[in-house]
């Protein structure tokens, strides 16, 4: 591998869009897994474990967006409404996450809250990927630098949350 190719691969591995999109896909799969689990005779423990992982992933993702990505995008684009809506969507998700963390499977509205959280996240992801990302790209936000900072922060948060650290891979650079 030449130095130029290596630099290019490294840059794309740490791109903010690739990192966020990778998270979006992971959480979408987890919500899909929950839906399948809900239709089966899965144990409450299996449900609780999966919902715990969903909540952890979303909490870390939201934090790196709020601390690093959103401030950079907000400074670069002229769409306060879009950015404010993203903040409010995060607040709604955090509220449901807090409720779910205080509940057990089988309690009233547990499955419904997971389902609504998933629907809200689907909407939020669509807005980010179809509206926010293109505007940030047009404004030439430095996603390589942001991505490195976001990945570093994500690793720190994963240690405090007890998660397995993510590794930047070439497949995450799609």
VENTAPE-V790449 format. One record per backbone hydrogen bond with DSSP energy under -0.5 kcal/mol. CO is the residue of the C=O (numbers start at 1). NH is the residue of the N-H. E is the energy in kcal/mol with one decimal. If there is no record, write none. Layout:
# VENTAPE-V790449
CO|NH|E ; CO|NH|E
This chain:
# VENTAPE-V790449
2|6|-2.7 ; 3|7|-2.7 ; 4|8|-2.2 ; 5|9|-2.6 ; 6|10|-2.7 ; 7|11|-2.5 ; 8|12|-2.3 ; 9|13|-2.1 ; 10|14|-1.1 ; 11|14|-0.6 ; 12|15|-1.0 ; 15|19|-2.4 ; 16|20|-2.6 ; 17|21|-2.8 ; 18|22|-2.3 ; 19|23|-2.0 ; 20|24|-2.6 ; 21|25|-2.4 ; 22|26|-2.2 ; 23|27|-2.6 ; 24|28|-2.3 ; 25|29|-2.1 ; 26|30|-2.1 ; 27|31|-2.5 ; 28|32|-2.1 ; 29|33|-2.6 ; 30|34|-2.1 ; 31|35|-2.2 ; 32|36|-2.1 ; 33|37|-2.5 ; 34|38|-2.7 ; 35|39|-1.1 ; 37|40|-1.1 ; 37|42|-0.8 ; 43|47|-1.9 ; 44|48|-2.9 ; 45|49|-2.4 ; 46|50|-2.2 ; 47|51|-2.9 ; 48|52|-2.4 ; 49|53|-1.9 ; 50|54|-2.4 ; 51|55|-2.8 ; 52|56|-2.2 ; 53|57|-2.8 ; 54|58|-2.6 ; 55|59|-2.3 ; 56|60|-2.4 ; 57|61|-2.4 ; 58|62|-2.8 ; 59|63|-1.9 ; 60|64|-2.3 ; 61|65|-2.0 ; 62|66|-2.8 ; 63|67|-2.6 ; 64|68|-1.9 ; 64|69|-1.6 ; 65|70|-3.5 ; 68|72|-1.2 ; 69|73|-2.5 ; 70|74|-3.4 ; 71|75|-1.8 ; 72|76|-1.1 ; 73|76|-0.5 ; 73|77|-2.3 ; 77|79|-0.6 ; 79|83|-1.9 ; 80|84|-3.1 ; 81|85|-2.6 ; 82|86|-1.9 ; 83|87|-2.0 ; 84|88|-2.4 ; 85|89|-2.7 ; 86|90|-2.1 ; 87|91|-2.2 ; 88|92|-2.3 ; 89|93|-2.3 ; 90|94|-2.9 ; 91|95|-2.0 ; 92|96|-2.1 ; 93|97|-2.7 ; 94|98|-2.5 ; 95|99|-2.1 ; 96|100|-2.8 ; 97|101|-2.5 ; 98|102|-0.9 ; 99|102|-0.7 ; 100|103|-1.6 ; 104|107|-2.0 ; 107|110|-2.0 ; 109|113|-2.6 ; 110|114|-2.0 ; 111|115|-2.5 ; 112|116|-2.8 ; 113|117|-2.4 ; 114|118|-2.3 ; 115|119|-2.3 ; 116|120|-2.8 ; 117|121|-2.5 ; 118|122|-2.4 ; 119|123|-2.0 ; 120|124|-2.4 ; 121|125|-3.0 ; 122|126|-2.2 ; 123|127|-2.2 ; 124|128|-2.4 ; 125|129|-3.1 ; 126|130|-2.5 ; 127|131|-2.1 ; 127|132|-1.9 ; 128|133|-3.5 ; 131|135|-1.6 ; 132|136|-2.6 ; 133|137|-2.7 ; 134|138|-2.5 ; 135|139|-1.8 ; 136|141|-2.2 ; 137|140|-1.4 ; 141|143|-1.8 ; 142|146|-2.1 ; 143|16|-1.5 ; 143|147|-2.4 ; 144|148|-1.9 ; 145|149|-2.0 ; 146|150|-3.0 ; 147|151|-2.7 ; 148|152|-2.2 ; 149|153|-2.3 ; 150|154|-2.7 ; 151|155|-2.2 ; 152|156|-1.8 ; 153|157|-2.5 ; 154|158|-2.5 ; 155|159|-1.7 ; 156|160|-1.6 ; 157|161|-2.2 ; 158|162|-1.1 ; 158|163|-2.5 ; 169|172|-1.1 ; 170|173|-1.6 ; 171|174|-0.8
